[in-house]
Every structure is written in structure tokens, then in C-alpha cells.
């Protein structure tokens, strides 16, 4: 996350904002925040998960570009690294001119955030997005953290996330993908020359 550019924007103003560049922004409590390009490592991890999720859902149920309007006292949107849509949500987004999940749409089934280095990024993914995604009713939230070599899977239970951490050769347990067979180490080392595929 980089410099805050605007203040006090509404969702409507944010949706209309165009600075004539290819820069990507989140709206955080009404403030426009420029998102830096992802590191190659983070992109590789996201693509690795996307390829593995495609074994269980059609391509129209996955997105690495969709933004989510989250509940809060001030307008906030988030752009996760990877999103798994429900069938109802995929239908609601059909024909849309912007890949935005608004508050009147169903929540995604699962979101993935790959943590970038830095305390601000840790706070954003572990603290703020955790509460925002829970309030939005997102059933499952993955935090993939290459800095500490941990995949944290949070399952929504009675409005709060219950977390399980996966490291090394421990198999990741998902309620959205109960048949998924991935180990934490393979996800965290995605893109490296010695990285493998899903375990069988």
C-alpha cells in the first residue's frame, strides 16, 4: 500500500475516479489508496492457487481482479489477490461493466490475500481485512504469508473467524474445497524451481 491520494470520497465518487493511468486503488474509509504492483513471488502464489482451484470450480467462479465493497461506517473497498465466487454471485456479476461486488450482492465463498513485506501490509491483511471480511459474511479467508512461511485459513463461525495455521507438510483443510489436497509448503514455495503440484 502506498500514498493516500484523496480524502472523504464516497463509493460513487470512487467508482467514477479515473486519473488516466493504469494504477489500481482501494478505497479505505473514504481515502483513495494506491496499490503497488505485486511482487513476482506473490503473483506466482496467487496463480498456483488459481490453477489448483480450477480443478474444482469453473473459470467464471474465479477472479484475481474483482473488488469487494465491505461494510463499515465509511466507504471501503478491497481487492483480494484471489476470489472464489458463489454461483449466485457469478450470476449477479454477469454483464456488469465493473468487477465490483457491492453490498447488495451475495458475499464471495472464499478470498485469498498474499501478504507483502512490511508492518502496514501485515496489519491490513491480518487485522483490518479479517474483521471486514467477517462482517461481509465471507465464509473462508486465506492469508498466505511468505515472510513467516504460514498459510492461515479462517473459517467463519457465528460471525467470527476461527483460524488454523498450516506450515511445512501439513495438508490445508478447507470447507469450501474439502477435496483440495495441498500442503502449506507447496503453496508458499509456488514458482520456485523445486515446487511441485498438489499432492495426490
C-alpha positions as CSV (number, residue, x, y, z in Angstrom):
1,X,0.0,0.0,0.0
2,X,1.4,3.4,-0.9
3,X,0.4,7.1,-0.6
4,X,-3.1,8.2,0.2
5,X,-4.3,10.4,-2.6
6,X,-7.8,11.5,-1.9
7,X,-9.9,12.1,1.2
8,X,-13.6,11.8,2.0
9,X,-14.6,10.1,-1.2
10,X,-18.0,8.3,-1.4
11,X,-18.3,5.0,-3.2
12,X,-20.0,6.8,-6.1
13,X,-17.0,9.2,-6.4
14,X,-14.6,6.3,-6.2
15,X,-16.3,4.4,-8.9
16,X,-16.1,7.4,-11.2
17,X,-12.4,8.2,-10.4
18,X,-10.0,8.0,-13.3
19,X,-6.5,9.5,-13.2
20,X,-5.7,8.4,-16.7
21,X,-3.2,5.8,-15.6
22,X,-3.3,2.0,-15.1
23,X,-2.8,2.5,-11.4
24,X,-5.0,0.4,-9.1
25,X,-6.6,1.8,-5.9
26,X,-8.6,0.7,-2.9
27,X,-10.9,3.0,-1.1
28,X,-10.2,2.8,2.6
29,X,-12.5,4.7,4.9
30,X,-13.1,7.2,2.2
31,X,-9.5,7.6,1.3
32,X,-8.0,6.7,-2.1
33,X,-5.0,4.4,-1.6
34,X,-2.7,3.4,-4.5
35,X,-1.9,-0.3,-4.6
36,X,1.7,-1.0,-5.6
37,X,2.4,-3.8,-8.2
38,X,2.6,-7.2,-6.6
39,X,6.0,-8.9,-6.3
40,X,6.7,-11.8,-8.7
41,X,6.6,-14.2,-5.7
42,X,3.1,-13.1,-4.7
43,X,1.8,-13.3,-8.3
44,X,3.2,-16.9,-8.5
45,X,1.5,-17.9,-5.3
46,X,-1.9,-16.5,-6.5
47,X,-1.6,-18.2,-9.9
48,X,-0.6,-21.5,-8.2
49,X,-3.8,-21.4,-6.1
50,X,-5.9,-20.3,-9.1
51,X,-4.7,-23.3,-11.1
52,X,-5.5,-25.7,-8.2
53,X,-8.9,-24.2,-7.5
54,X,-9.8,-24.6,-11.2
55,X,-9.8,-28.3,-10.6
56,X,-13.0,-27.8,-8.6
57,X,-14.8,-24.8,-10.0
58,X,-15.3,-23.3,-13.5
59,X,-13.3,-20.4,-14.6
60,X,-16.2,-17.9,-14.2
61,X,-16.2,-18.6,-10.5
62,X,-12.6,-17.3,-10.0
63,X,-11.2,-13.8,-10.2
64,X,-7.9,-12.1,-9.4
65,X,-9.3,-8.6,-10.3
66,X,-12.6,-8.3,-8.6
67,X,-13.1,-5.7,-5.8
68,X,-15.3,-6.1,-2.8
69,X,-17.3,-3.3,-1.0
70,X,-17.1,-4.2,2.7
71,X,-19.4,-2.9,5.4
72,X,-18.2,-0.1,7.6
73,X,-19.0,3.4,8.8
74,X,-17.0,4.9,5.9
75,X,-16.7,3.7,2.3
76,X,-14.2,0.9,1.9
77,X,-13.3,-1.5,-1.0
78,X,-10.8,-4.3,-1.0
79,X,-9.1,-6.0,-4.0
80,X,-8.0,-9.5,-2.8
81,X,-5.3,-11.5,-4.6
82,X,-7.8,-14.2,-5.5
83,X,-11.6,-14.6,-5.0
84,X,-13.8,-17.6,-5.4
85,X,-17.4,-16.6,-6.3
86,X,-20.6,-18.5,-5.4
87,X,-22.9,-19.4,-8.3
88,X,-25.3,-16.7,-7.2
89,X,-22.5,-14.1,-7.1
90,X,-21.2,-15.1,-10.5
91,X,-24.7,-14.7,-11.9
92,X,-25.1,-11.3,-10.2
93,X,-21.8,-10.1,-11.9
94,X,-22.8,-11.2,-15.4
95,X,-23.0,-8.3,-17.8
96,X,-21.6,-5.9,-15.2
97,X,-19.4,-3.1,-16.6
98,X,-17.2,-3.2,-13.5
99,X,-16.0,-6.2,-11.5
100,X,-17.3,-4.9,-8.2
101,X,-19.1,-6.9,-5.5
102,X,-21.5,-4.4,-4.0
103,X,-23.2,-4.7,-0.6
104,X,-26.5,-5.8,-2.2
105,X,-24.8,-8.8,-3.8
106,X,-24.0,-12.2,-2.0
107,X,-20.6,-12.4,-0.5
108,X,-17.8,-14.5,-2.2
109,X,-17.3,-18.0,-0.9
110,X,-13.5,-17.5,-0.3
111,X,-10.9,-14.8,-0.6
112,X,-7.1,-15.1,-0.6
113,X,-4.6,-12.4,0.4
114,X,-0.9,-13.0,-0.1
115,X,0.9,-10.8,2.4
116,X,3.6,-8.4,1.1
117,X,6.6,-7.4,3.3
118,X,6.0,-4.5,5.8
119,X,4.1,-3.9,9.0
120,X,1.4,-1.9,7.2
121,X,0.6,-4.9,4.9
122,X,0.6,-7.3,7.9
123,X,-1.9,-5.1,9.8
124,X,-4.1,-4.7,6.7
125,X,-4.3,-8.5,6.0
126,X,-4.3,-9.9,9.5
127,X,-6.4,-7.2,11.3
128,X,-8.4,-4.9,9.2
129,X,-9.4,-7.3,6.4
130,X,-10.1,-10.1,8.9
131,X,-12.8,-8.0,10.5
132,X,-14.1,-6.6,7.3
133,X,-14.4,-9.9,5.5
134,X,-16.1,-11.5,8.6
135,X,-18.6,-8.6,8.7
136,X,-19.2,-9.1,4.9
137,X,-20.1,-12.7,5.6
138,X,-17.2,-14.3,3.6
139,X,-17.2,-18.0,4.6
140,X,-13.5,-18.6,4.2
141,X,-10.4,-16.3,4.2
142,X,-6.9,-17.5,3.4
143,X,-3.8,-15.4,4.5
144,X,-0.7,-16.7,2.7
145,X,2.4,-15.2,4.3
146,X,5.7,-16.0,2.6
147,X,7.5,-13.9,5.2
148,X,6.8,-16.4,8.0
149,X,6.0,-19.4,5.8
150,X,2.5,-19.9,7.1
151,X,-0.9,-20.3,5.4
152,X,-3.7,-19.3,7.8
153,X,-7.2,-20.5,6.9
154,X,-10.0,-18.6,8.7
155,X,-13.5,-20.2,8.7
156,X,-16.5,-18.1,9.5
157,X,-18.4,-19.4,12.6
158,X,-21.2,-17.4,14.1
159,X,-19.9,-14.2,12.6
160,X,-16.3,-14.6,13.7
161,X,-13.3,-16.3,12.1
162,X,-11.8,-19.4,13.6
163,X,-8.2,-19.8,12.4
164,X,-6.0,-22.7,11.6
165,X,-2.3,-22.3,10.6
166,X,-0.6,-24.6,8.1
167,X,3.1,-24.9,7.7
168,X,5.6,-27.4,6.3
169,X,4.0,-30.7,5.1
170,X,0.6,-30.2,6.8
171,X,-2.3,-30.5,4.5
172,X,-4.5,-27.4,4.2
173,X,-8.1,-28.0,5.3
174,X,-10.8,-26.1,3.5
175,X,-14.6,-26.1,4.0
176,X,-15.1,-24.6,0.5
177,X,-12.8,-27.2,-1.1
178,X,-13.0,-30.3,1.1
179,X,-11.4,-32.4,-1.7
180,X,-8.5,-30.0,-2.2
181,X,-5.1,-31.7,-1.5
182,X,-2.5,-29.1,-1.0
183,X,0.3,-28.8,1.6
184,X,1.3,-25.5,3.0
185,X,4.9,-25.7,1.8
186,X,3.9,-26.2,-1.8
187,X,1.7,-23.0,-1.7
188,X,4.4,-21.0,0.0
189,X,7.1,-22.1,-2.5
190,X,5.0,-21.8,-5.6
191,X,7.0,-20.6,-8.6
192,X,10.3,-21.9,-7.2
193,X,12.2,-24.4,-9.3
194,X,11.7,-27.2,-6.7
195,X,8.0,-26.5,-6.2
196,X,5.6,-29.3,-7.1
197,X,1.9,-29.7,-7.7
198,X,-1.0,-30.7,-5.5
199,X,-0.4,-33.9,-3.5
200,X,-2.4,-36.9,-4.6
